[in-house]
Amino acid sequence: MSADRPRLRTRLAVFYALTAVGLGAGPLAVVGLGAWSGGSTEEYGSPPGPPDNTLTVLLAALLGLLVVALAAAPIGWLLAGRAVRPLQELTTAAGGAAPDRLPGHGELGKYQEYADLSATLTGLYARLDSAYAAQRRFVADASHELRTPLTVQRALIQVKLADPEADATSLRAVCEEVLRLGDQQERLVGALLALAQGEQRPVAAEPVDLARLAADAVAARRASAESRGLTVRTDIRPALVSRADPTQLSSLIGNLLDNAVSYNVDSGRIDVATRCVAGRTVLTVGNTGPIVPPEAVGRILQPFQRLGPSLQADGPQTDRPQTDQPSAAQPQTGNSGLGLAIVRAIAGSHDADLHVRANVDGGLTVTVAFPET
C-alpha cells in the first residue's frame, strides 16, 4: 500500500469544511455589504464613508465565519469517518483472508451502494471458497493417482531383488511391468497438463475448421474402435468456429472419442456429427455403452471420477476394490479419469455450452455448442 496517496477521509473532511465555510460566507457577505452600503442613505452633502457601526458589523461577520470554519473541520472529519467506516471494515476483513479462512461480514451501512458491494463480495468469497475446496480435492486425488503406481513399482522391484532365484526372464517381466506403470504415469501427467491448459483462456484465437478436426480425430481412432467391433458413424458437415485454439479443440474432440471408445460395449456404436445451427457451431459425440444413472452425469465431469462396477460415479480408480474381470462400465485400457474434465475445461475456456446426456439405452451423448460467429 502506498503511503504517499491522499486519504479519502481527509479529502472528504476538507470538502465538508470548505463547503460549510463557503455556504456561511455567502450570507455574511450580504450582511456586510448591506452594512457598508448603508452610508449611501445619509443626507446629501455628508462626508462619504461607512457609518459608525459598519466596522463592528464586519468584524462580527468575520468572527462568525471563523467560528463556522473551526466548527466545520471536526464535524466534517466525523462525517467523513462515518462515510468510510464500511470500507475500513472491508479492508480489515480482506486483510485476514486465507485459503482456509475467507472473511465474512454483515450488512455494511444502510446505503444501497454499500449493500451492493457487500453482496458482490459475499458472492466472490463463496466462489473462492468453492474453488479452494475443489483445488484441495484435485490435489489430493492427483497425489493418490500418482503415488499408487510408484508404490507398486517399488514393491515389484523390492520383491524381485529379494528373490534369490530370480532369473533374467523374471527380471525382464518385472522391467516390462515397471515400464507399463511408467507409461501410465506419463499419460496421467499429460492429462493433468491438458486439464491445466484447458482451464486457461485460448492462447490462439483464430478461425478453426471444426469439421476437419473431427474428421482427423475419427480417422486416427477408427482402427482402435474397429478392433473392438465398434461401428463409427459420422455426419461431418461444414462447421467453423470463429475464434478458438485449434490445439485445444483437437484435445477436446480426441478426449470425447477416447471416452466413447473406452466406455463402450463390444459391437457398440459411436456417432460423430458437426453442423451449424442458428449461427452456432455444434459438435456432437454419442456412444453406446452401459446405462449411466442420470445423477452420475454431473460427477463424471469432475476430475478422477469414473463409473465403478456398481455403475455409480466413484472417486479415484485405485480406491475401488479390484475385480478379476473388467466391468462393462470401466474402460478396457488404462484411463486417467480426466477425459470429460478436460472437455469441460476446454469448453468453458471457449465460452461454449456443454451438455452431457445419459442415453436411455446406455452410453452418453455429449454436445458442445460454440458461441455465435
Secondary structure, DSSP 4 states (H G I P E B T S, - for coil): --SSSPPHHHHHHHHHHHHHHHHHHHHHHHHHHHHHHGGGGSPTTSPPS--TTHHHHHHHHHHHHHHHHHHHHHHHHHHHHHHHHHHHHHHHHHHT-BTTB-------SSSHHHHHHHHHHHHHHHHHHHHHHHHHHHHHHHHHHHHHHHHHHHHHHHHHHT-TT--HHHHHHHHHHHHHHHHHHHHHHHHHHHHHHHTSPPS--EEEEHHHHHHHHHHHHHHHHHHTT-EEEEEE---EEEEE-HHHHHHHHHHHHHHHHHS--TT-EEEEEEEEETTEEEEEEEE--SPPPGGGTTGGGSTT-EE-TTSSEES-GGGSPP-SS--TTS-SS---S-HHHHHHHHHHHTT-EEEEEE-TTSSEEEEEEPPP-
